[in-house]
Amino acid sequence: MPLDRIVLIIVCVIAAAAATIWLSVLLLATVTVPSVALALIPVALLAYVLVRLIRERVGNKTEDHYDGMDH
């Protein structure tokens, strides 16, 4: 992959993260939310991603890389 494409991807990811943090700071300034509720949002998102990943790995027979291995 060319260096300019990698740099462009990194810049886009950093800009998206900065925009997300800026919007969340603006939202937190306007709404009073307990900190426990704010901590549950990333935990819930992580749990959702993990459940989807596990379901995909368990449910997909072609994903099992060890079936065709010779020992």
N, CA, C and O of each residue as an XYZ file, in Angstrom:
284
protein
N       0.853     -1.165      0.000
C       0.000      0.000      0.000
C       0.904      1.235      0.000
O       1.860      1.316      0.771
N       0.592      2.182     -0.863
C       1.416      3.390     -0.934
C       1.361      4.197      0.366
O       0.369      4.178      1.095
N       2.443      4.891      0.622
C       2.561      5.675      1.848
C       1.521      6.779      1.925
O       1.004      7.058      3.007
N       1.202      7.412      0.805
C       0.229      8.500      0.847
C      -1.171      8.001      1.207
O      -1.941      8.723      1.840
N      -1.503      6.780      0.812
C      -2.808      6.220      1.171
C      -2.866      5.904      2.670
O      -3.887      6.141      3.314
N      -1.776      5.372      3.221
C      -1.731      5.078      4.655
C      -1.853      6.363      5.464
O      -2.577      6.415      6.458
N      -1.145      7.394      5.033
C      -1.213      8.680      5.736
C      -2.621      9.254      5.647
O      -3.125      9.805      6.626
N      -3.259      9.135      4.493
C      -4.628      9.630      4.329
C      -5.594      8.889      5.258
O      -6.468      9.507      5.866
N      -5.439      7.583      5.367
C      -6.300      6.802      6.264
C      -6.084      7.219      7.703
O      -7.050      7.391      8.447
N      -4.837      7.385      8.110
C      -4.535      7.787      9.491
C      -5.106      9.166      9.786
O      -5.667      9.385     10.859
N      -4.972     10.094      8.851
C      -5.503     11.447      9.044
C      -7.028     11.406      9.150
O      -7.609     12.107      9.978
N      -7.669     10.601      8.327
C      -9.136     10.496      8.388
C      -9.598      9.889      9.709
O     -10.595     10.336     10.276
N      -8.895      8.892     10.199
C      -9.261      8.269     11.475
C      -9.073      9.246     12.624
O      -9.923      9.321     13.511
N      -7.982      9.991     12.626
C      -7.739     10.975     13.678
C      -8.783     12.087     13.628
O      -9.258     12.542     14.668
N      -9.142     12.527     12.418
C     -10.153     13.577     12.291
C     -11.522     13.079     12.761
O     -12.260     13.824     13.405
N     -11.865     11.842     12.449
C     -13.143     11.292     12.903
C     -13.165     11.147     14.422
O     -14.184     11.423     15.055
N     -12.062     10.721     15.003
C     -11.993     10.603     16.467
C     -12.110     11.973     17.123
O     -12.804     12.123     18.129
N     -11.440     12.966     16.565
C     -11.517     14.315     17.120
C     -12.936     14.872     17.021
O     -13.422     15.506     17.958
N     -13.600     14.636     15.890
C     -14.977     15.105     15.734
C     -15.912     14.402     16.712
O     -16.829     15.023     17.248
N     -15.689     13.128     16.945
C     -16.511     12.385     17.896
C     -16.329     12.908     19.308
O     -17.304     13.082     20.040
N     -15.092     13.159     19.691
C     -14.825     13.692     21.028
C     -15.413     15.081     21.171
O     -15.987     15.399     22.213
N     -15.286     15.915     20.153
C     -15.822     17.277     20.207
C     -17.346     17.261     20.343
O     -17.909     18.010     21.141
N     -18.010     16.405     19.563
C     -19.465     16.319     19.662
C     -19.916     15.766     21.009
O     -20.931     16.206     21.550
N     -19.176     14.809     21.552
C     -19.555     14.270     22.856
C     -19.345     15.296     23.962
O     -20.120     15.331     24.918
N     -18.325     16.123     23.854
C     -18.117     17.185     24.842
C     -19.252     18.209     24.763
O     -19.733     18.687     25.790
N     -19.673     18.540     23.557
C     -20.803     19.463     23.408
C     -22.079     18.865     23.981
O     -22.854     19.564     24.634
N     -22.300     17.593     23.745
C     -23.481     16.927     24.274
C     -23.444     16.858     25.794
O     -24.463     17.078     26.448
N     -22.296     16.561     26.356
C     -22.179     16.479     27.811
C     -22.342     17.842     28.474
O     -22.786     17.928     29.619
N     -21.990     18.890     27.769
C     -22.142     20.221     28.331
C     -23.611     20.634     28.409
O     -23.981     21.448     29.256
N     -24.436     20.089     27.548
C     -25.843     20.482     27.528
C     -26.737     19.564     28.349
O     -27.801     19.988     28.802
N     -26.328     18.319     28.549
C     -27.156     17.334     29.233
C     -26.434     16.848     30.484
O     -25.235     16.572     30.449
N     -27.156     16.747     31.570
C     -26.569     16.224     32.795
C     -26.872     14.726     32.877
O     -28.015     14.315     33.073
N     -25.830     13.937     32.725
C     -25.967     12.487     32.732
C     -24.996     11.927     33.768
O     -23.850     12.370     33.838
N     -25.439     10.957     34.573
C     -24.510     10.355     35.530
C     -23.339      9.678     34.811
O     -23.488      9.171     33.699
N     -22.198      9.678     35.450
C     -21.007      9.121     34.814
C     -21.112      7.615     34.624
O     -20.475      7.064     33.726
N     -21.898      6.942     35.444
C     -22.071      5.492     35.280
C     -22.776      5.199     33.959
O     -22.420      4.251     33.258
N     -23.763      6.001     33.623
C     -24.475      5.808     32.360
C     -23.536      6.044     31.173
O     -23.637      5.355     30.158
N     -22.640      6.997     31.294
C     -21.685      7.254     30.219
C     -20.694      6.110     30.078
O     -20.258      5.803     28.969
N     -20.336      5.481     31.178
C     -19.403      4.361     31.117
C     -20.059      3.124     30.520
O     -19.372      2.269     29.961
N     -21.377      3.017     30.630
C     -22.066      1.852     30.100
C     -22.188      1.875     28.578
O     -22.355      0.822     27.961
N     -22.111      3.030     27.977
C     -22.254      3.122     26.521
C     -21.123      2.376     25.801
O     -21.419      1.539     24.949
N     -19.847      2.637     26.099
C     -18.798      1.872     25.413
C     -18.801      0.396     25.789
O     -18.469     -0.458     24.967
N     -19.175      0.094     27.027
C     -19.244     -1.311     27.445
C     -20.326     -2.039     26.660
O     -20.123     -3.176     26.234
N     -21.463     -1.402     26.467
C     -22.546     -2.015     25.696
C     -22.144     -2.196     24.236
O     -22.450     -3.228     23.639
N     -21.473     -1.224     23.662
C     -21.017     -1.351     22.278
C     -19.998     -2.479     22.128
O     -20.056     -3.242     21.164
N     -19.076     -2.586     23.067
C     -18.082     -3.655     23.031
C     -18.742     -5.019     23.187
O     -18.382     -5.965     22.486
N     -19.700     -5.129     24.095
C     -20.415     -6.393     24.284
C     -21.168     -6.772     23.011
O     -21.182     -7.943     22.630
N     -21.786     -5.809     22.356
C     -22.507     -6.071     21.114
C     -21.563     -6.600     20.030
O     -21.885     -7.569     19.343
N     -20.406     -5.966     19.879
C     -19.442     -6.408     18.876
C     -18.930     -7.809     19.195
O     -18.792     -8.633     18.290
N     -18.650     -8.089     20.456
C     -18.169     -9.410     20.837
C     -19.221    -10.485     20.598
O     -18.894    -11.574     20.126
N     -20.473    -10.196     20.916
C     -21.542    -11.169     20.680
C     -21.688    -11.435     19.185
O     -21.840    -12.585     18.774
N     -21.646    -10.403     18.384
C     -21.744    -10.589     16.927
C     -20.570    -11.397     16.396
O     -20.750    -12.258     15.534
N     -19.367    -11.128     16.901
C     -18.181    -11.856     16.467
C     -18.277    -13.328     16.844
O     -17.970    -14.194     16.025
N     -18.693    -13.620     18.054
C     -18.802    -15.008     18.510
C     -19.881    -15.741     17.722
O     -19.684    -16.891     17.330
N     -21.013    -15.095     17.487
C     -22.081    -15.731     16.706
C     -21.621    -16.032     15.281
O     -21.952    -17.080     14.727
N     -20.876    -15.134     14.705
C     -20.387    -15.346     13.339
C     -19.379    -16.490     13.300
O     -19.419    -17.318     12.390
N     -18.484    -16.542     14.271
C     -17.475    -17.598     14.293
C     -18.075    -18.959     14.581
O     -17.660    -19.951     13.982
N     -19.035    -19.031     15.478
C     -19.636    -20.312     15.839
C     -20.588    -20.785     14.738
O     -20.644    -21.978     14.439
N     -21.321    -19.873     14.144
C     -22.328    -20.245     13.168
C     -21.798    -20.529     11.779
O     -22.491    -21.167     10.987
N     -20.600    -20.082     11.451
C     -20.054    -20.221     10.110
C     -19.077    -21.394     10.074
O     -18.008    -21.334     10.680
N     -19.447    -22.469      9.359
C     -18.602    -23.665      9.296
C     -17.342    -23.436      8.458
O     -16.334    -24.109      8.675
N     -17.381    -22.511      7.516
C     -16.204    -22.269      6.685
C     -15.151    -21.473      7.430
O     -14.023    -21.356      6.951
N     -15.481    -20.928      8.574
C     -14.549    -20.121      9.342
C     -13.602    -20.974     10.196
O     -12.626    -20.457     10.738
N     -13.887    -22.285     10.320
C     -13.065    -23.158     11.147
C     -11.804    -23.537     10.381
O     -11.842    -24.396      9.500
N     -10.694    -22.899     10.715
C      -9.442    -23.080      9.985
C      -8.746    -24.396     10.320
O      -7.852    -24.815      9.585
N      -9.122    -25.041     11.383
C      -8.408    -26.222     11.845
C      -9.007    -27.527     11.308
O      -8.463    -28.594     11.595
N     -10.081    -27.487     10.559
C     -10.688    -28.706     10.044
C      -9.802    -29.386      8.996
O      -9.688    -30.612      8.988
N      -9.191    -28.624      8.138
C      -8.417    -29.203      7.038
C      -6.942    -29.388      7.342
O      -6.173    -29.701      6.434
N      -6.523    -29.209      8.571
C      -5.099    -29.307      8.905
C      -4.670    -30.758      9.093
O      -5.405    -31.567      9.659
N      -3.474    -31.074      8.614
C      -2.885    -32.386      8.844
C      -1.926    -32.278     10.016
O      -1.080    -31.384     10.054
N      -2.055    -33.172     10.955
C      -1.199    -33.125     12.144
C      -0.112    -34.157     12.084
O       0.698    -34.254     13.005
